[in-house]
């Protein structure tokens, strides 16, 4: 999965812009975008790139950050503070033992 560096979202970009993005639009779509860009006093390109970047960052955040409600947060912390007893043949118990052994070697 491609995970590019998160670009700066505030201020003007100082680096040169060498990449290109093209899109096919209907006349109505372009007119709508141009109208919105005019209302913000921006070029069409600046408007589209800025809003596409904001939408991309929101999408990435929504798909990669897990948000828990209060009840789930309490249950999560409780399980970390008081983990359940594991049987010796439990895969998690074996993984923990392997990890602890690797730390002793280092």
C-alpha positions in Angstrom: 0.0 0.0 0.0 1.4 3.4 -1.0 1.8 5.7 2.0 3.4 9.0 0.9 4.8 11.5 3.3 2.0 13.7 4.7 2.4 17.0 3.0 2.4 20.3 4.9 -1.1 21.7 5.0 -0.5 25.2 6.2 1.3 28.0 4.5 2.5 28.1 0.9 4.5 25.2 -0.4 8.2 26.1 -0.9 9.1 23.2 -3.1 8.7 23.3 -6.8 5.7 21.6 -8.3 6.7 19.1 -10.8 3.8 16.6 -10.7 0.8 17.0 -12.9 -2.8 15.8 -12.4 -5.4 16.0 -15.2 -9.2 15.4 -14.9 -12.0 15.3 -17.4 -15.0 17.3 -16.3 -18.4 18.2 -17.6 -19.0 21.8 -18.5 -21.3 22.1 -15.4 -18.7 20.7 -13.1 -16.0 23.1 -14.3 -18.4 26.0 -14.0 -19.3 25.0 -10.5 -15.6 24.7 -9.5 -14.7 28.0 -11.1 -17.6 29.8 -9.4 -16.4 28.4 -6.0 -12.8 29.4 -6.8 -13.9 32.9 -7.8 -15.8 33.2 -4.5 -12.6 32.4 -2.6 -10.5 34.7 -4.8 -8.3 31.8 -6.0 -7.3 30.3 -9.2 -9.3 27.2 -10.3 -6.1 25.1 -10.0 -5.3 26.4 -6.5 -8.9 25.8 -5.4 -9.1 22.2 -6.7 -5.7 21.2 -5.4 -6.3 22.7 -2.0 -9.7 21.1 -1.5 -8.6 17.8 -2.9 -5.6 17.8 -0.5 -8.0 18.5 2.4 -10.3 15.8 1.4 -7.5 13.3 1.0 -6.2 14.1 4.5 -9.7 13.7 6.0 -10.1 10.4 4.2 -6.8 9.1 5.4 -7.6 10.2 9.0 -11.0 8.6 8.9 -9.6 5.3 7.6 -6.5 5.1 9.8 -7.5 6.5 13.2 -9.5 4.3 15.6 -11.9 6.4 17.7 -13.4 4.7 20.8 -16.3 5.9 22.8 -15.9 6.3 26.6 -17.1 2.7 27.4 -14.8 1.1 24.8 -11.8 3.3 25.9 -12.3 2.2 29.6 -12.5 -1.5 28.5 -9.3 -1.1 26.4 -7.3 0.5 29.2 -8.6 -2.0 31.7 -7.5 -4.9 29.4 -4.0 -3.3 29.2 -3.7 -2.7 33.0 -5.2 -6.1 33.9 -4.6 -8.5 31.0 -6.4 -11.9 31.2 -4.5 -15.0 32.3 -3.2 -16.9 29.3 -2.8 -20.6 28.9 0.8 -21.7 28.0 -0.4 -23.0 24.6 -2.2 -19.7 23.8 -0.6 -18.1 20.7 -0.5 -14.7 22.4 1.3 -16.2 25.4 3.9 -17.9 23.1 4.4 -14.6 21.3 4.9 -12.7 24.6 7.4 -15.4 25.8 9.4 -15.1 22.5 9.5 -11.4 22.8 10.7 -11.5 26.4 13.4 -14.1 25.5 14.6 -11.8 22.6 14.9 -8.9 25.0 17.0 -10.9 27.5 19.4 -11.8 24.7 19.9 -8.1 23.6 
